[in-house]
Amino acid sequence: MIRIEGLAKTFPGAAAPAVAALDLTIAAGETCVLIGPSGCGKTTTLRMINRLIEPSAGRVLFDGVDIARQEPAHLRRRMGYVIQQVGLFPHFTVGENIAVVPRLIGWPKDRIAARIEELLTLVGLDPARFRDRYPRQLSGGERQRVGVARALAADPQVLLMDEPFGALDPITRAAMQAEFLGILRRLAKTVVLVTHDIAEAVLLGDKIALMRAGRLVQCATPEAMLARPADDFVAEFVGADRALKRLSLLTAGEAMIAAPSGEDGIELPRTASLREALAAMLEAGTELVHVIDRAGRRIGTLGLTTLRLRARVK
């Protein structure tokens, strides 16, 4: 879907490039998270993908075609864009904000109206209540939901997101991350997301690209990066609790032994994370979990030894 080859950007007067010789491939339907310390080049990279910034060297291929050969406005209509401060038009209603791109490309009114209703429902906002409100009448989380809906309005192939949840309070942010993860699973969009939060990257990313001083340090799945950081910088960035972060990536159903035991233990649903299972074990003072299905039937067991093996890092 997106292939970045030797991409570089040096701004006039800068002592060093913002991005240097970046190579990265993002498959169709994949969520790739660009992460790193401030000034590492992640946002510059994101903006070069849709030509908001032109590169100094290298190229970006979108569906096998160099984006330098594509008309910028047409390219951007194929890529939804969500930013931290949302950027809703203050004098447009929620519905009018969502309809901006569909109107530009000439959709009929009935199709636009149906799309507004569909997307508001998708992001958890009642169309009857929110369609005619203005951005000033919304909370931060509600504005962010509208921003996501607007980015999806014309059904783009790619969604670019620059710190989309960074301005939200921790509780709203966690709720939005969970909701967005559900949306991603339903829509199977290709997503490039910028964040500085490793927990967010682990939760949302199929692949994490960690950058430093304009260069790619490591690109791997969340589990692989947590288990095998490429160097001391990566290990420090992902955090000393990376063993616990690994346990958040797997569910009890994925790690259980499919042999129900008659021993004493606690019961947890198969969808519980291994981190939740460990916390429950410690609270109950037991080393055994019985994994149950939706009907409450025991379908397997999970022991402390399995958790130790799953949390092992290098």
C-alpha positions in Angstrom: 0.0 0.0 0.0 2.7 2.6 1.1 6.4 2.2 0.5 8.9 4.8 1.6 12.3 4.7 0.0 15.2 6.7 1.1 13.0 9.5 2.3 14.7 12.6 3.6 13.8 16.2 4.6 16.2 19.0 5.4 14.6 22.4 6.2 16.4 25.6 5.2 18.9 26.7 7.8 18.7 23.5 9.8 22.0 22.0 11.0 20.7 18.4 10.5 18.0 16.7 8.5 14.6 16.3 10.1 14.3 12.9 8.3 17.2 11.0 6.9 17.2 8.0 4.5 14.0 6.5 5.8 12.9 3.2 4.4 9.5 1.7 5.5 6.8 -0.4 4.1 3.2 -0.3 5.3 0.9 -3.1 4.1 -2.8 -2.6 3.2 -5.0 -2.8 6.3 -2.1 -2.4 8.6 -1.7 0.2 11.4 1.8 1.5 11.6 2.7 3.7 14.5 5.5 6.3 14.1 6.9 7.0 17.6 9.9 8.6 19.1 11.1 11.6 21.2 10.1 15.2 20.2 11.9 16.3 17.1 12.7 12.8 15.8 10.9 13.4 12.5 7.7 11.4 12.9 5.3 14.2 12.1 7.4 15.4 9.2 7.3 11.9 7.8 3.5 11.8 8.2 3.1 15.0 6.3 5.4 13.9 3.5 3.1 10.9 2.9 0.3 13.2 1.7 2.6 16.0 0.3 1.8 18.6 2.9 5.6 18.7 3.0 7.7 17.9 0.0 10.8 15.7 0.6 14.4 16.7 -0.1 15.2 13.3 -1.3 13.7 9.8 -1.7 10.1 9.0 -2.6 6.8 7.7 -1.3 4.9 5.1 -3.4 1.1 4.8 -2.9 -0.3 1.7 -4.5 2.9 1.4 -6.5 2.7 5.0 -7.9 5.1 7.8 -6.8 3.0 10.4 -5.1 5.2 13.1 -6.7 3.4 12.3 -9.9 -0.1 12.7 -8.3 -2.0 15.9 -8.0 -1.9 16.8 -4.3 -5.6 17.5 -3.8 -6.6 14.2 -5.4 -4.0 12.4 -3.3 -5.3 13.9 -0.1 -8.9 12.9 -0.8 -7.7 9.3 -0.8 -6.1 9.9 2.7 -8.1 11.0 5.7 -6.2 13.2 8.1 -6.8 13.6 11.9 -4.8 16.0 14.0 -4.5 16.5 17.8 -6.6 19.7 17.9 -9.1 18.3 15.5 -9.4 21.5 13.4 -13.2 21.4 13.0 -14.7 24.5 11.2 -16.3 26.4 14.1 -19.1 27.9 12.0 -20.1 24.6 10.5 -22.4 22.1 12.3 -21.1 18.6 13.0 -22.9 17.3 9.9 -21.5 20.1 7.7 -18.0 19.3 9.0 -18.3 15.7 8.2 -19.7 16.5 4.7 -16.8 18.8 3.6 -14.9 16.3 1.4 -18.0 14.4 0.0 -19.4 17.8 -1.1 -16.1 18.7 -2.7 -16.1 15.6 -4.8 -19.7 16.0 -5.8 -21.7 13.4 -3.8 -25.5 13.8 -4.0 -27.2 15.2 -0.9 -29.0 12.0 0.0 -25.7 10.0 -0.1 -24.0 12.6 2.1 -26.9 12.6 4.6 -26.8 8.8 4.8 -23.0 8.9 5.3 -23.2 11.5 8.1 -25.7 9.3 9.9 -23.6 6.2 9.4 -20.3 7.8 10.6 -21.8 9.5 13.7 -23.2 6.1 14.7 -19.9 4.5 14.0 -18.0 6.9 16.4 -20.6 6.6 19.1 -22.6 9.8 18.6 -26.3 9.8 18.2 -27.0 11.5 14.8 -30.3 13.0 16.0 -28.5 14.7 19.0 -25.2 15.8 17.4 -25.8 16.3 13.7 -26.8 20.0 14.1 -24.6 21.0 16.9 -21.6 23.3 16.6 -18.0 22.4 17.7 -18.2 24.8 20.6 -21.1 22.8 22.0 -19.1 19.6 22.1 -16.6 18.2 24.7 -13.0 17.4 23.7 -13.8 13.7 23.3 -16.9 14.5 21.2 -14.9 16.8 18.9 -12.3 14.1 18.5 -14.9 11.6 17.4 -16.3 14.1 14.9 -12.7 14.6 13.6 -12.4 10.8 13.0 -15.8 10.8 11.3 -14.8 13.7 9.0 -11.5 11.9 8.1 -13.5 8.8 7.1 -16.3 10.6 5.3 -15.2 9.9 1.7 -14.1 6.4 2.6 -10.4 7.0 2.1 -7.9 4.1 1.6 -5.5 5.5 4.2 -6.0 7.3 7.5 -3.2 9.6 8.7 -3.3 10.5 12.4 -1.1 13.0 14.2 -1.3 12.7 18.0 -5.1 12.2 17.7 -5.7 11.6 21.4 -2.9 13.7 22.9 -5.1 16.7 24.0 -7.6 14.5 25.9 -7.7 13.8 29.6 -6.5 10.3 30.6 -10.0 8.8 31.1 -11.4 10.1 27.8 -8.2 9.2 26.0 -8.4 5.6 27.1 -12.0 5.4 26.1 -11.2 6.9 22.7 -8.3 4.5 22.1 -10.5 1.5 22.8 -13.3 2.8 20.6 -10.9 3.6 17.8 -9.4 0.1 18.0 -12.9 -1.3 17.5 -13.4 1.0 14.5 -10.1 -0.1 13.0 -11.0 -3.8 13.3 -14.4 -3.2 11.6 -13.1 -1.0 8.7 -9.7 -2.6 8.1 -8.2 0.7 7.0 -4.5 1.3 6.4 -3.4 3.7 9.2 -0.3 5.7 9.9 -0.4 7.1 13.4 2.0 9.4 15.2 2.3 9.3 18.9 4.9 9.8 21.7 3.1 7.3 24.0 4.5 3.8 23.9 1.4 2.3 25.6 -0.8 3.8 22.8 1.6 2.4 20.2 1.4 -1.1 21.7 -2.4 -1.0 22.0 -3.1 0.3 18.5 -0.2 -0.7 16.3 0.3 -3.8 14.1 3.8 -2.4 13.6 5.8 0.2 15.5 8.5 2.3 13.8 10.7 3.9 16.4 12.6 7.0 15.2 15.5 9.0 16.7 17.1 12.1 15.2 15.4 11.6 11.9 16.4 7.9 11.5 14.6 4.7 11.9 16.0 2.8 14.9 13.7 -0.3 14.9 10.6 -1.4 13.1 8.8 -4.4 14.5 5.5 -5.8 15.9 4.7 -4.5 19.4 5.5 -7.9 20.9 8.8 -8.3 19.1 9.9 -4.7 20.1 9.1 -5.4 23.7 10.7 -8.8 23.7 13.8 -7.9 21.7 14.7 -4.2 21.6 17.4 -3.4 19.0 19.6 -1.4 21.4 19.7 0.4 24.7 17.8 3.4 23.3 14.9 1.2 22.3 14.9 -0.7 25.6 14.8 2.6 27.5 12.1 4.1 25.3 9.7 1.2 25.7 10.2 1.2 29.4 11.4 -1.0 32.2 7.9 -2.5 32.5 8.1 -4.0 29.0 7.5 -7.5 30.4 4.1 -6.3 31.7 3.4 -4.5 28.4 3.9 -7.9 26.6 1.3 -9.5 28.9 -1.2 -6.8 27.7 -0.9 -8.1 24.1 -2.2 -11.6 24.7 -5.5 -12.9 26.0 -6.1 -15.8 28.4 -7.8 -17.6 25.6 -4.7 -17.4 23.4 -2.3 -18.6 26.2 -4.4 -21.2 28.0 -3.9 -24.9 28.1 -7.0 -26.5 26.7 -7.5 -28.9 29.6 -9.8 -27.7 32.4 -8.5 -28.5 35.8 -10.3 -29.5 39.0 -7.9 -27.6 41.2 -8.9 -24.5 43.1 -8.5 -21.2 41.2 -10.2 -18.1 39.9 -12.3 -17.8 36.8 -11.6 -15.2 34.0 -13.1 -14.8 30.5 -11.0 -15.9 27.6 -10.9 -12.2 26.4 -9.0 -11.1 29.6 -5.4 -10.0 29.0 -2.6 -11.9 30.6 -1.8 -8.7 32.5 -5.3 -8.8 33.9 -4.9 -12.5 34.7 -1.7 -11.8 36.6 -3.3 -9.0 38.6 -6.2 -11.3 39.5 -3.9 -14.1 40.6 -1.9 -11.7 42.9 -5.1 -10.3 44.4 -6.6 -13.8 45.0 -3.3 -15.4 46.2 -3.5 -18.2 43.6 -1.3 -19.5 40.8 -4.2 -20.9 38.7 -6.8 -19.3 36.5 -9.8 -21.2 35.0 -10.6 -19.7 31.5 -14.3 -19.6 30.7 -16.3 -18.9 27.6 -19.3 -16.6 27.2 -21.6 -19.2 28.7 -19.4 -19.5 31.8 -18.1 -22.9 30.9 -14.5 -23.7 31.8 -12.5 -24.3 28.6 -8.9 -24.3 29.8 -6.4 -23.3 32.5 -3.7 -20.7 32.8 -0.9 -21.0 35.3 1.8 -18.7 36.7 4.5 -20.6 34.8 2.9 -19.8 31.5 2.7 -16.1 32.5 6.4 -16.1 33.3 7.2 -17.6 29.9 5.0 -15.1 28.0 6.5 -12.1 29.9 10.1 -13.1 29.2 12.1 -10.4 27.5 15.8 -10.1 26.4 
